[in-house]
Amino acid sequence: MNHDDNSIPLLTEIIPLAPAAPDYTAPAQPGAFHTQPAAATYQAPATAPLMASMPAIAPVTPAAEQYRQWEQEIRENVLQSLLERVDTVLHQHLQDQMALALDHLSDIVMQRVKEGLRDALTETVERAVAEEMARFTSSKM
């Protein structure tokens, strides 16, 4: 079976490069998203017990949604590419194995046919010789 490394695409060939995304791993700048409370202690609003009983819902930002969409597209593209390659490789492997099996079976069948033909010819010649000898000895008597 031939394996050609040039036929295997790179991930960047399958998936178009995405535009530069914001760096979410960088530490947040102080005061960038919130301001310090004016009072030294924080008092929760009256609706806090109601909010505490509700399950926390992760905020869905447009960037997070875009990343989920890109991740899904990448998965689908890579899976599709792999499935196409698996089909090709599997088909070639099956062809190779079937060729070997059929070659082996044809050798076995040919050997058995030769043995059967040799046995049939031997039996036919022995019978013909025996009949001829029986005629020859009966005509001599």
Phi, psi and omega per residue, in radians:
M1 nan 2.336 -3.125
N2 -1.567 2.332 3.040
H3 -2.048 2.041 -3.130
D4 -1.963 1.921 -3.105
D5 -1.119 -0.411 3.133
N6 -1.258 -0.337 -3.136
S7 -1.441 -0.182 3.133
I8 -1.547 2.067 -3.092
P9 -1.319 2.662 3.026
L10 -1.398 2.736 -3.125
L11 -1.046 -0.614 -3.137
T12 -1.271 -0.303 3.072
E13 -1.416 -0.493 -3.118
I14 -1.439 -0.727 -3.027
I15 -1.943 2.166 3.111
P16 -1.121 2.537 -3.140
L17 -1.128 2.367 -3.105
A18 -1.481 2.685 3.056
P19 -1.115 2.742 -3.112
A20 -1.035 2.309 -3.096
A21 -1.832 2.748 3.099
P22 -1.113 2.618 -3.130
D23 -1.522 1.802 -3.123
Y24 -1.489 -0.166 -3.139
T25 -1.492 -0.253 3.133
A26 -1.220 2.521 3.136
P27 -1.135 2.568 -3.121
A28 -1.230 2.505 3.082
Q29 -1.347 2.404 3.140
P30 -1.041 2.308 3.093
G31 1.383 0.087 -3.086
A32 -1.273 -0.643 -3.072
F33 -1.990 -0.324 -3.128
H34 -2.614 2.883 3.095
T35 -2.015 2.680 3.121
Q36 -1.188 2.466 3.109
P37 -1.149 2.596 -3.121
A38 -1.212 -0.644 -3.119
A39 -1.498 2.737 -3.135
A40 -1.283 -0.490 3.109
T41 -2.072 2.613 -3.107
Y42 -1.788 2.298 3.078
Q43 -1.973 2.182 -3.130
A44 -1.206 2.534 3.079
P45 -1.156 2.912 -3.073
A46 -1.110 -0.385 -3.107
T47 -1.515 0.067 -3.099
A48 -1.050 -0.757 3.132
P49 -1.074 -0.625 3.098
L50 -1.121 -0.750 -3.130
M51 -1.220 -0.552 -3.112
A52 -1.179 -0.515 -3.120
S53 -1.350 -0.278 -3.135
M54 -1.495 2.494 3.109
P55 -1.172 2.578 3.139
A56 -1.248 2.286 3.124
I57 -1.917 2.187 3.138
A58 -1.214 2.281 3.130
P59 -1.185 2.401 3.114
V60 -1.784 1.914 3.126
T61 -1.653 2.767 3.101
P62 -1.032 -0.633 3.132
A63 -1.160 -0.733 3.134
A64 -1.121 -0.726 3.106
E65 -1.110 -0.697 3.121
Q66 -1.116 -0.734 3.116
Y67 -1.133 -0.690 3.078
R68 -1.094 -0.703 3.130
Q69 -1.151 -0.771 3.105
W70 -1.089 -0.717 3.127
E71 -1.072 -0.753 3.121
Q72 -1.124 -0.745 3.117
E73 -1.107 -0.731 3.113
I74 -1.074 -0.824 3.118
R75 -0.997 -0.838 -3.101
E76 -1.116 -0.748 -3.139
N77 -1.140 -0.785 -3.133
V78 -1.157 -0.757 3.135
L79 -1.090 -0.768 3.126
Q80 -1.074 -0.777 3.137
S81 -1.108 -0.753 3.129
L82 -1.139 -0.718 3.134
L83 -1.102 -0.694 3.099
E84 -1.103 -0.751 -3.135
R85 -1.198 -0.686 3.130
V86 -1.093 -0.752 3.110
D87 -1.022 -0.788 -3.127
T88 -1.129 -0.835 -3.109
V89 -1.144 -0.742 3.130
L90 -1.112 -0.746 3.117
H91 -1.058 -0.799 -3.140
Q92 -1.130 -0.730 3.132
H93 -1.097 -0.767 3.112
L94 -1.101 -0.712 3.100
Q95 -1.064 -0.802 -3.141
D96 -1.075 -0.793 -3.118
Q97 -1.177 -0.693 3.100
M98 -1.141 -0.680 3.106
A99 -1.086 -0.759 3.106
L100 -1.117 -0.778 -3.131
A101 -1.125 -0.770 3.134
L102 -1.158 -0.640 3.090
D103 -1.111 -0.769 3.120
H104 -1.126 -0.786 3.131
L105 -1.125 -0.676 3.124
S106 -1.142 -0.620 3.065
D107 -1.108 -0.765 3.140
I108 -1.119 -0.795 -3.132
V109 -1.100 -0.749 -3.138
M110 -1.102 -0.714 3.116
Q111 -1.099 -0.760 -3.135
R112 -1.180 -0.666 3.106
V113 -1.123 -0.748 3.111
K114 -1.066 -0.775 3.124
E115 -1.103 -0.750 3.128
G116 -1.133 -0.716 3.114
L117 -1.142 -0.747 3.128
R118 -1.092 -0.765 3.123
D119 -1.105 -0.738 -3.130
A120 -1.140 -0.753 3.128
L121 -1.144 -0.712 3.124
T122 -1.079 -0.800 3.141
E123 -1.122 -0.725 -3.135
T124 -1.135 -0.771 3.137
V125 -1.149 -0.745 3.126
E126 -1.079 -0.732 3.126
R127 -1.141 -0.763 3.138
A128 -1.106 -0.729 3.120
V129 -1.144 -0.730 -3.141
A130 -1.111 -0.746 3.111
E131 -1.121 -0.728 3.139
E132 -1.135 -0.711 3.118
M133 -1.158 -0.637 3.120
A134 -1.168 -0.696 3.096
R135 -1.146 -0.732 -3.108
F136 -1.139 -0.767 3.138
T137 -1.260 -0.534 3.117
S138 -1.284 -0.540 3.125
S139 -1.349 -0.392 3.122
K140 -1.370 -0.376 -3.063
M141 -1.539 nan nan
